[in-house]
Amino acid sequence: MIGLMLGRLTGPTPGEPRLLAVQAQEGTLLLRFDQRATVEAGQIEGALALRVRAAGAATEGRMRLDGQPLRWRVENRDGQLWITLLSTRHLGGSWDSEEKDGDWVLRVHPQLR
């Protein structure tokens, strides 16, 4: 019973977007959410960073972009998800999204500069 009460206090609020899965695919990072979320993107010291107003678990991984290694990380900060992509070269990029199979998919397209 106490665990249930703590879960309600610390868990996501009802109606808040939730990250379901992250997958690196052909130079693109795919993030699947249960509903549309607000996204802000920018660059921080040569890294590509996105801030998404959603809940979800922290995770990280690696992929290759034009033969170069690239690391990505999803972190919880201040009740939001921070998605950071980092390479040995400066990164730029773009993002787009679509509704797919009842979920919302955010696609991040990093580009080496």
The first five atom37 places (N, CA, C, CB, O) and aatype in JSON, in Angstrom:
{
  "aatype": [12, 9, 7, 10, 12, 10, 7, 1, 10, 16, 7, 14, 16, 14, 7, 6, 14, 1, 10, 10, 0, 19, 5, 0, 5, 6, 7, 16, 10, 10, 10, 1, 13, 3, 5, 1, 0, 16, 19, 6, 0, 7, 5, 9, 6, 7, 0, 10, 0, 10, 1, 19, 1, 0, 0, 7, 0, 0, 16, 6, 7, 1, 12, 1, 10, 3, 7, 5, 14, 10, 1, 17, 1, 19, 6, 2, 1, 3, 7, 5, 10, 17, 9, 16, 10, 10, 15, 16, 1, 8, 10, 7, 7, 15, 17, 3, 15, 6, 6, 11, 3, 7, 3, 17, 19, 10, 1, 19, 8, 14, 5, 10, 1],
  "atom_mask": [
    [1, 1, 1, 1, 1],
    [1, 1, 1, 1, 1],
    [1, 1, 1, 0, 1],
    [1, 1, 1, 1, 1],
    [1, 1, 1, 1, 1],
    [1, 1, 1, 1, 1],
    [1, 1, 1, 0, 1],
    [1, 1, 1, 1, 1],
    [1, 1, 1, 1, 1],
    [1, 1, 1, 1, 1],
    [1, 1, 1, 0, 1],
    [1, 1, 1, 1, 1],
    [1, 1, 1, 1, 1],
    [1, 1, 1, 1, 1],
    [1, 1, 1, 0, 1],
    [1, 1, 1, 1, 1],
    [1, 1, 1, 1, 1],
    [1, 1, 1, 1, 1],
    [1, 1, 1, 1, 1],
    [1, 1, 1, 1, 1],
    [1, 1, 1, 1, 1],
    [1, 1, 1, 1, 1],
    [1, 1, 1, 1, 1],
    [1, 1, 1, 1, 1],
    [1, 1, 1, 1, 1],
    [1, 1, 1, 1, 1],
    [1, 1, 1, 0, 1],
    [1, 1, 1, 1, 1],
    [1, 1, 1, 1, 1],
    [1, 1, 1, 1, 1],
    [1, 1, 1, 1, 1],
    [1, 1, 1, 1, 1],
    [1, 1, 1, 1, 1],
    [1, 1, 1, 1, 1],
    [1, 1, 1, 1, 1],
    [1, 1, 1, 1, 1],
    [1, 1, 1, 1, 1],
    [1, 1, 1, 1, 1],
    [1, 1, 1, 1, 1],
    [1, 1, 1, 1, 1],
    [1, 1, 1, 1, 1],
    [1, 1, 1, 0, 1],
    [1, 1, 1, 1, 1],
    [1, 1, 1, 1, 1],
    [1, 1, 1, 1, 1],
    [1, 1, 1, 0, 1],
    [1, 1, 1, 1, 1],
    [1, 1, 1, 1, 1],
    [1, 1, 1, 1, 1],
    [1, 1, 1, 1, 1],
    [1, 1, 1, 1, 1],
    [1, 1, 1, 1, 1],
    [1, 1, 1, 1, 1],
    [1, 1, 1, 1, 1],
    [1, 1, 1, 1, 1],
    [1, 1, 1, 0, 1],
    [1, 1, 1, 1, 1],
    [1, 1, 1, 1, 1],
    [1, 1, 1, 1, 1],
    [1, 1, 1, 1, 1],
    [1, 1, 1, 0, 1],
    [1, 1, 1, 1, 1],
    [1, 1, 1, 1, 1],
    [1, 1, 1, 1, 1],
    [1, 1, 1, 1, 1],
    [1, 1, 1, 1, 1],
    [1, 1, 1, 0, 1],
    [1, 1, 1, 1, 1],
    [1, 1, 1, 1, 1],
    [1, 1, 1, 1, 1],
    [1, 1, 1, 1, 1],
    [1, 1, 1, 1, 1],
    [1, 1, 1, 1, 1],
    [1, 1, 1, 1, 1],
    [1, 1, 1, 1, 1],
    [1, 1, 1, 1, 1],
    [1, 1, 1, 1, 1],
    [1, 1, 1, 1, 1],
    [1, 1, 1, 0, 1],
    [1, 1, 1, 1, 1],
    [1, 1, 1, 1, 1],
    [1, 1, 1, 1, 1],
    [1, 1, 1, 1, 1],
    [1, 1, 1, 1, 1],
    [1, 1, 1, 1, 1],
    [1, 1, 1, 1, 1],
    [1, 1, 1, 1, 1],
    [1, 1, 1, 1, 1],
    [1, 1, 1, 1, 1],
    [1, 1, 1, 1, 1],
    [1, 1, 1, 1, 1],
    [1, 1, 1, 0, 1],
    [1, 1, 1, 0, 1],
    [1, 1, 1, 1, 1],
    [1, 1, 1, 1, 1],
    [1, 1, 1, 1, 1],
    [1, 1, 1, 1, 1],
    [1, 1, 1, 1, 1],
    [1, 1, 1, 1, 1],
    [1, 1, 1, 1, 1],
    [1, 1, 1, 1, 1],
    [1, 1, 1, 0, 1],
    [1, 1, 1, 1, 1],
    [1, 1, 1, 1, 1],
    [1, 1, 1, 1, 1],
    [1, 1, 1, 1, 1],
    [1, 1, 1, 1, 1],
    [1, 1, 1, 1, 1],
    [1, 1, 1, 1, 1],
    [1, 1, 1, 1, 1],
    [1, 1, 1, 1, 1],
    [1, 1, 1, 1, 1],
    [1, 1, 1, 1, 1]
  ],
  "atom_positions": [
    [[0.82, -1.18, 0.0], [0.0, 0.0, 0.0], [0.88, 1.26, 0.0], [-0.94, -0.01, 1.21], [0.6, 2.22, -0.72]],
    [[1.93, 1.25, 0.81], [2.82, 2.41, 0.87], [3.51, 2.59, -0.48], [3.86, 2.24, 2.0], [3.68, 3.72, -0.94]],
    [[3.92, 1.49, -1.11], [4.55, 1.56, -2.43], [3.63, 2.18, -3.46], [0.0, 0.0, 0.0], [4.07, 2.96, -4.3]],
    [[2.37, 1.84, -3.42], [1.39, 2.4, -4.34], [1.26, 3.91, -4.13], [0.02, 1.71, -4.16], [1.19, 4.67, -5.1]],
    [[1.23, 4.33, -2.89], [1.12, 5.76, -2.59], [2.38, 6.51, -3.04], [0.89, 5.98, -1.09], [2.27, 7.6, -3.59]],
    [[3.55, 5.94, -2.81], [4.79, 6.57, -3.26], [4.85, 6.63, -4.78], [6.02, 5.82, -2.71], [5.31, 7.62, -5.35]],
    [[4.4, 5.58, -5.44], [4.38, 5.56, -6.9], [3.52, 6.67, -7.46], [0.0, 0.0, 0.0], [3.87, 7.28, -8.48]],
    [[2.42, 6.94, -6.84], [1.55, 8.03, -7.29], [2.2, 9.39, -7.07], [0.2, 7.98, -6.57], [2.01, 10.32, -7.86]],
    [[2.97, 9.52, -6.0], [3.63, 10.79, -5.71], [4.81, 11.04, -6.64], [4.09, 10.83, -4.27], [5.02, 12.18, -7.07]],
    [[5.57, 10.01, -6.94], [6.79, 10.19, -7.72], [6.64, 9.84, -9.19], [7.88, 9.36, -7.13], [7.52, 10.17, -9.99]],
    [[5.55, 9.19, -9.56], [5.35, 8.78, -10.95], [4.89, 9.92, -11.82], [0.0, 0.0, 0.0], [4.63, 11.02, -11.33]],
    [[4.78, 9.68, -13.13], [4.33, 10.72, -14.05], [2.88, 11.1, -13.76], [4.48, 10.26, -15.51], [2.09, 10.28, -13.29]],
    [[2.56, 12.34, -14.04], [1.19, 12.78, -13.84], [0.31, 12.21, -14.95], [1.12, 14.33, -13.8], [0.79, 12.01, -16.07]],
    [[-0.95, 11.95, -14.67], [-1.84, 11.42, -15.71], [-1.89, 12.36, -16.91], [-3.26, 11.2, -15.14], [-1.96, 13.58, -16.76]],
    [[-1.84, 11.78, -18.09], [-1.88, 12.58, -19.31], [-0.53, 13.08, -19.77], [0.0, 0.0, 0.0], [-0.43, 13.63, -20.87]],
    [[0.52, 12.89, -18.98], [1.87, 13.31, -19.37], [2.43, 12.32, -20.38], [2.8, 13.42, -18.13], [2.32, 11.12, -20.18]],
    [[3.04, 12.81, -21.48], [3.66, 11.9, -22.44], [4.72, 11.04, -21.78], [4.29, 12.7, -23.6], [5.41, 11.47, -20.85]],
    [[4.85, 9.81, -22.25], [5.8, 8.87, -21.67], [6.63, 8.23, -22.78], [5.07, 7.78, -20.83], [6.08, 7.78, -23.79]],
    [[7.95, 8.18, -22.59], [8.85, 7.53, -23.52], [8.69, 6.03, -23.4], [10.32, 7.94, -23.27], [8.77, 5.47, -22.31]],
    [[8.44, 5.37, -24.54], [8.24, 3.92, -24.55], [9.48, 3.16, -25.01], [7.07, 3.56, -25.45], [9.78, 2.09, -24.48]],
    [[10.21, 3.7, -25.99], [11.37, 2.99, -26.54], [12.28, 3.96, -27.28], [10.92, 1.86, -27.48], [11.85, 5.0, -27.76]],
    [[13.57, 3.58, -27.36], [14.57, 4.33, -28.12], [15.31, 3.34, -28.99], [15.57, 5.11, -27.18], [15.67, 2.25, -28.54]],
    [[15.54, 3.72, -30.26], [16.22, 2.82, -31.18], [17.06, 3.63, -32.16], [15.2, 1.94, -31.93], [16.58, 4.62, -32.72]],
    [[18.31, 3.22, -32.36], [19.17, 3.83, -33.38], [19.0, 3.03, -34.66], [20.67, 3.86, -32.92], [19.1, 1.8, -34.66]],
    [[18.75, 3.75, -35.76], [18.49, 3.06, -37.02], [19.0, 3.89, -38.19], [16.98, 2.76, -37.18], [18.48, 4.98, -38.44]],
    [[20.0, 3.39, -38.9], [20.53, 4.01, -40.11], [20.84, 5.51, -39.94], [19.55, 3.82, -41.25], [20.38, 6.33, -40.74]],
    [[21.59, 5.87, -38.91], [21.99, 7.24, -38.69], [20.9, 8.14, -38.13], [0.0, 0.0, 0.0], [21.04, 9.36, -38.11]],
    [[19.81, 7.55, -37.68], [18.69, 8.29, -37.09], [18.37, 7.7, -35.73], [17.44, 8.26, -38.01], [18.41, 6.48, -35.55]],
    [[18.05, 8.55, -34.76], [17.63, 8.09, -33.45], [16.11, 8.2, -33.38], [18.31, 8.92, -32.3], [15.55, 9.28, -33.56]],
    [[15.45, 7.08, -33.14], [13.98, 7.02, -33.07], [13.55, 6.9, -31.62], [13.43, 5.83, -33.9], [14.01, 6.02, -30.9]],
    [[12.66, 7.79, -31.2], [12.11, 7.76, -29.85], [10.6, 7.62, -29.95], [12.52, 9.05, -29.03], [9.94, 8.44, -30.6]],
    [[10.05, 6.61, -29.33], [8.61, 6.34, -29.4], [7.96, 6.74, -28.07], [8.34, 4.83, -29.71], [8.38, 6.3, -27.0]],
    [[6.93, 7.58, -28.16], [6.18, 8.06, -27.01], [4.73, 7.6, -27.12], [6.26, 9.6, -26.91], [4.25, 7.3, -28.22]],
    [[4.04, 7.56, -26.0], [2.64, 7.14, -26.03], [1.71, 8.24, -26.54], [2.2, 6.7, -24.66], [0.56, 7.97, -26.89]],
    [[2.21, 9.5, -26.57], [1.44, 10.62, -27.11], [2.39, 11.75, -27.47], [0.38, 11.1, -26.09], [3.56, 11.72, -27.11]],
    [[1.87, 12.74, -28.18], [2.68, 13.88, -28.62], [3.28, 14.62, -27.43], [1.83, 14.85, -29.47], [2.63, 14.8, -26.4]],
    [[4.54, 15.04, -27.59], [5.25, 15.77, -26.54], [5.84, 17.05, -27.12], [6.37, 14.89, -25.91], [6.06, 17.15, -28.33]],
    [[6.1, 18.02, -26.27], [6.72, 19.28, -26.68], [8.24, 19.07, -26.76], [6.36, 20.43, -25.69], [8.84, 18.51, -25.84]],
    [[8.85, 19.54, -27.86], [10.28, 19.34, -28.09], [10.95, 20.69, -28.34], [10.53, 18.38, -29.28], [10.44, 21.52, -29.08]],
    [[12.12, 20.88, -27.71], [12.98, 22.03, -27.98], [14.36, 21.47, -28.32], [13.04, 23.03, -26.75], [14.83, 20.55, -27.65]],
    [[15.0, 22.01, -29.35], [16.3, 21.49, -29.78], [17.32, 22.62, -29.86], [16.18, 20.78, -31.13], [16.97, 23.78, -30.03]],
    [[18.59, 22.25, -29.74], [19.67, 23.21, -29.87], [21.01, 22.53, -29.84], [0.0, 0.0, 0.0], [21.1, 21.3, -29.81]],
    [[22.06, 23.33, -29.83], [23.42, 22.81, -29.76], [24.07, 23.29, -28.49], [24.24, 23.23, -30.99], [23.91, 24.45, -28.08]],
    [[24.82, 22.41, -27.85], [25.57, 22.74, -26.65], [27.0, 22.26, -26.86], [24.93, 22.1, -25.37], [27.26, 21.06, -26.85]],
    [[27.92, 23.2, -27.06], [29.34, 22.89, -27.22], [29.6, 21.78, -28.22], [29.93, 22.52, -25.9], [30.37, 20.85, -27.93]],
    [[28.98, 21.84, -29.39], [29.21, 20.87, -30.45], [28.35, 19.64, -30.39], [0.0, 0.0, 0.0], [28.42, 18.8, -31.29]],
    [[27.55, 19.49, -29.35], [26.64, 18.35, -29.24], [25.24, 18.79, -29.66], [26.63, 17.78, -27.78], [24.9, 19.96, -29.56]],
    [[24.45, 17.85, -30.12], [23.05, 18.1, -30.46], [22.22, 17.72, -29.24], [22.6, 17.29, -31.73], [22.35, 16.61, -28.73]],
    [[21.38, 18.63, -28.77], [20.61, 18.39, -27.55], [19.14, 18.71, -27.79], [21.16, 19.23, -26.37], [18.8, 19.69, -28.45]],
    [[18.27, 17.86, -27.24], [16.83, 18.08, -27.3], [16.27, 17.97, -25.9], [16.15, 17.07, -28.25], [16.7, 17.14, -25.1]],
    [[15.3, 18.8, -25.61], [14.6, 18.73, -24.34], [13.14, 18.4, -24.67], [14.72, 20.09, -23.52], [12.49, 19.1, -25.45]],
    [[12.65, 17.31, -24.07], [11.3, 16.83, -24.36], [10.5, 16.83, -23.06], [11.33, 15.41, -25.01], [10.94, 16.26, -22.06]],
    [[9.34, 17.45, -23.08], [8.48, 17.45, -21.9], [7.72, 16.14, -21.85], [7.49, 18.66, -21.92], [6.61, 16.01, -22.37]],
    [[8.36, 15.17, -21.21], [7.81, 13.82, -21.1], [8.52, 13.09, -19.96], [7.97, 13.03, -22.44], [9.54, 13.56, -19.45]],
    [[7.97, 11.97, -19.58], [8.58, 11.11, -18.57], [9.16, 9.88, -19.26], [7.55, 10.7, -17.47], [8.74, 9.52, -20.36]],
    [[10.12, 9.24, -18.61], [10.7, 8.04, -19.16], [11.97, 7.65, -18.44], [0.0, 0.0, 0.0], [12.5, 8.41, -17.63]],
    [[12.45, 6.47, -18.76], [13.66, 5.94, -18.12], [14.91, 6.46, -18.81], [13.65, 4.4, -18.13], [14.92, 6.67, -20.03]],
    [[15.95, 6.66, -18.03], [17.25, 7.06, -18.58], [17.85, 5.87, -19.31], [18.2, 7.57, -17.46], [17.74, 4.73, -18.86]],
    [[18.5, 6.14, -20.43], [19.15, 5.11, -21.21], [20.22, 5.75, -22.07], [18.12, 4.33, -22.08], [20.26, 6.97, -22.2]],
    [[21.09, 4.94, -22.65], [22.14, 5.45, -23.54], [22.55, 4.38, -24.51], [23.35, 5.94, -22.73], [22.24, 3.2, -24.33]],
    [[23.27, 4.8, -25.56], [23.71, 3.84, -26.56], [24.7, 4.46, -27.52], [0.0, 0.0, 0.0], [25.11, 5.62, -27.37]],
    [[25.08, 3.67, -28.49], [26.04, 4.1, -29.51], [25.5, 3.76, -30.89], [27.43, 3.43, -29.29], [24.7, 2.84, -31.05]],
    [[25.96, 4.53, -31.87], [25.64, 4.25, -33.26], [26.74, 4.86, -34.11], [24.23, 4.83, -33.64], [27.66, 5.48, -33.59]],
    [[26.66, 4.68, -35.41], [27.64, 5.26, -36.32], [26.91, 6.21, -37.27], [28.42, 4.16, -37.12], [25.78, 5.95, -37.7]],
    [[27.6, 7.3, -37.58], [27.06, 8.3, -38.49], [28.15, 8.63, -39.51], [26.58, 9.58, -37.73], [29.18, 9.19, -39.15]],
    [[27.93, 8.28, -40.75], [28.93, 8.46, -41.8], [30.27, 7.86, -41.41], [29.1, 9.95, -42.12], [31.32, 8.45, -41.67]],
    [[30.24, 6.69, -40.78], [31.45, 5.99, -40.37], [32.06, 6.48, -39.07], [0.0, 0.0, 0.0], [33.01, 5.88, -38.57]],
    [[31.53, 7.56, -38.5], [32.05, 8.13, -37.26], [31.24, 7.62, -36.07], [32.02, 9.67, -37.31], [30.02, 7.48, -36.17]],
    [[31.89, 7.34, -34.93], [31.14, 6.91, -33.75], [30.31, 8.07, -33.17], [32.1, 6.36, -32.67], [30.74, 9.22, -33.19]],
    [[29.15, 7.73, -32.67], [28.26, 8.72, -32.08], [27.63, 8.09, -30.85], [27.17, 9.21, -33.1], [27.18, 6.95, -30.89]],
    [[27.6, 8.83, -29.75], [26.95, 8.36, -28.52], [25.68, 9.16, -28.3], [27.89, 8.49, -27.29], [25.62, 10.35, -28.62]],
    [[24.66, 8.51, -27.77], [23.44, 9.21, -27.41], [23.05, 8.83, -25.99], [22.29, 8.88, -28.41], [23.37, 7.75, -25.5]],
    [[22.35, 9.76, -25.35], [21.95, 9.55, -23.95], [20.6, 10.22, -23.71], [23.03, 10.12, -22.97], [20.34, 11.32, -24.2]],
    [[19.75, 9.53, -22.96], [18.47, 10.09, -22.51], [18.56, 10.19, -20.99], [17.23, 9.2, -22.97], [18.82, 9.19, -20.32]],
    [[18.35, 11.4, -20.45], [18.44, 11.63, -19.01], [17.18, 12.33, -18.52], [19.69, 12.46, -18.66], [16.54, 13.08, -19.26]],
    [[16.84, 12.08, -17.27], [15.76, 12.81, -16.6], [16.36, 13.99, -15.87], [14.96, 11.88, -15.62], [17.23, 13.82, -15.01]],
    [[15.91, 15.2, -16.21], [16.38, 16.41, -15.52], [15.18, 17.33, -15.34], [17.53, 17.12, -16.31], [14.48, 17.66, -16.3]],
    [[14.98, 17.74, -14.14], [13.93, 18.73, -13.85], [12.56, 18.3, -14.38], [14.31, 20.07, -14.43], [11.79, 19.14, -14.86]],
    [[12.26, 17.02, -14.31], [10.96, 16.53, -14.76], [10.79, 16.46, -16.26], [0.0, 0.0, 0.0], [9.67, 16.33, -16.76]],
    [[11.9, 16.56, -17.01], [11.87, 16.48, -18.46], [12.94, 15.51, -18.93], [12.07, 17.87, -19.1], [13.84, 15.15, -18.17]],
    [[12.84, 15.09, -20.18], [13.87, 14.24, -20.76], [14.83, 15.09, -21.57], [13.24, 13.14, -21.64], [14.41, 15.92, -22.38]],
    [[16.11, 14.89, -21.34], [17.16, 15.54, -22.11], [17.8, 14.48, -22.97], [18.21, 16.25, -21.18], [18.28, 13.47, -22.46]],
    [[17.8, 14.68, -24.27], [18.39, 13.75, -25.22], [19.62, 14.43, -25.8], [17.38, 13.33, -26.35], [19.52, 15.5, -26.41]],
    [[20.78, 13.82, -25.61], [22.04, 14.4, -26.06], [22.72, 13.44, -27.02], [22.96, 14.73, -24.86], [22.83, 12.25, -26.73]],
    [[23.18, 13.97, -28.16], [23.95, 13.2, -29.13], [25.32, 13.85, -29.24], [23.23, 13.14, -30.53], [25.42, 15.06, -29.4]],
    [[26.37, 13.04, -29.14], [27.74, 13.54, -29.07], [28.64, 12.71, -29.96], [28.25, 13.53, -27.62], [28.57, 11.48, -29.97]],
    [[29.5, 13.39, -30.71], [30.45, 12.72, -31.59], [31.82, 13.37, -31.43], [29.98, 12.77, -33.07], [31.96, 14.37, -30.72]],
    [[32.81, 12.81, -32.08], [34.15, 13.4, -32.04], [34.21, 14.67, -32.89], [35.19, 12.38, -32.53], [35.14, 15.46, -32.76]],
    [[33.22, 14.86, -33.76], [33.09, 16.08, -34.56], [31.84, 16.83, -34.13], [33.05, 15.75, -36.08], [30.94, 16.23, -33.55]],
    [[31.78, 18.1, -34.4], [30.61, 18.91, -34.06], [29.37, 18.36, -34.78], [30.83, 20.4, -34.44], [29.43, 17.95, -35.93]],
    [[28.27, 18.37, -34.06], [27.01, 17.88, -34.62], [26.01, 19.0, -34.8], [26.43, 16.79, -33.72], [25.93, 19.92, -33.98]],
    [[25.27, 18.91, -35.85], [24.07, 19.71, -36.08], [22.97, 18.7, -36.31], [0.0, 0.0, 0.0], [23.13, 17.52, -35.99]],
    [[21.89, 19.13, -36.85], [20.86, 18.17, -37.17], [19.47, 18.75, -37.15], [0.0, 0.0, 0.0], [19.27, 19.95, -36.96]],
    [[18.52, 17.87, -37.35], [17.12, 18.26, -37.36], [16.3, 17.13, -36.74], [16.63, 18.58, -38.81], [16.83, 16.06, -36.43]],
    [[15.01, 17.39, -36.57], [14.12, 16.37, -36.06], [12.75, 16.55, -36.7], [14.02, 16.44, -34.51], [12.38, 17.65, -37.12]],
    [[12.03, 15.46, -36.77], [10.64, 15.5, -37.22], [9.88, 14.43, -36.45], [10.53, 15.28, -38.78], [10.46, 13.67, -35.69]],
    [[8.59, 14.38, -36.66], [7.78, 13.42, -35.92], [6.58, 12.99, -36.75], [7.31, 14.01, -34.58], [6.23, 13.63, -37.74]],
    [[5.96, 11.9, -36.31], [4.75, 11.4, -36.96], [3.98, 10.51, -35.99], [5.1, 10.63, -38.25], [4.54, 9.94, -35.06]],
    [[2.69, 10.41, -36.23], [1.85, 9.46, -35.51], [2.01, 8.12, -36.22], [0.34, 9.92, -35.46], [1.9, 8.04, -37.44]],
    [[2.26, 7.06, -35.45], [2.46, 5.75, -36.06], [1.95, 4.67, -35.12], [3.95, 5.52, -36.4], [2.41, 4.57, -33.98]],
    [[1.01, 3.87, -35.58], [0.45, 2.76, -34.8], [-0.06, 3.21, -33.43], [1.5, 1.66, -34.62], [0.11, 2.49, -32.44]],
    [[-0.67, 4.38, -33.37], [-1.22, 4.87, -32.12], [-0.23, 5.55, -31.2], [0.0, 0.0, 0.0], [-0.61, 6.05, -30.14]],
    [[1.06, 5.58, -31.58], [2.1, 6.23, -30.78], [2.63, 7.44, -31.54], [3.26, 5.23, -30.44], [2.29, 7.65, -32.7]],
    [[3.45, 8.22, -30.88], [4.09, 9.38, -31.5], [5.57, 9.08, -31.59], [3.82, 10.7, -30.68], [6.21, 8.78, -30.57]],
    [[6.14, 9.15, -32.79], [7.55, 8.83, -33.02], [8.31, 10.1, -33.35], [7.7, 7.78, -34.17], [7.98, 10.82, -34.3]],
    [[9.34, 10.37, -32.56], [10.25, 11.5, -32.77], [11.5, 10.95, -33.44], [10.59, 12.24, -31.42], [12.15, 10.04, -32.91]],
    [[11.85, 11.49, -34.61], [13.05, 11.07, -35.34], [14.08, 12.2, -35.28], [12.71, 10.7, -36.82], [13.8, 13.32, -35.69]],
    [[15.26, 11.87, -34.76], [16.35, 12.84, -34.66], [17.38, 12.48, -35.74], [17.01, 12.84, -33.21], [17.86, 11.35, -35.79]],
    [[17.7, 13.46, -36.6], [18.62, 13.26, -37.72], [19.9, 14.06, -37.47], [17.96, 13.68, -39.07], [19.98, 15.22, -37.88]],
    [[20.9, 13.47, -36.79], [22.14, 14.21, -36.57], [22.94, 14.36, -37.86], [22.99, 13.51, -35.5], [22.86, 13.51, -38.75]],
    [[23.72, 15.44, -37.96], [24.57, 15.68, -39.11], [25.92, 16.15, -38.61], [23.94, 16.72, -40.08], [26.0, 17.01, -37.74]],
    [[26.99, 15.58, -39.17], [28.35, 16.0, -38.84], [28.65, 17.31, -39.51], [29.38, 14.93, -39.24], [28.28, 17.53, -40.66]],
    [[29.33, 18.19, -38.8], [29.71, 19.49, -39.39], [31.19, 19.55, -39.64], [29.3, 20.66, -38.48], [31.7, 20.55, -40.13]]
  ]
}
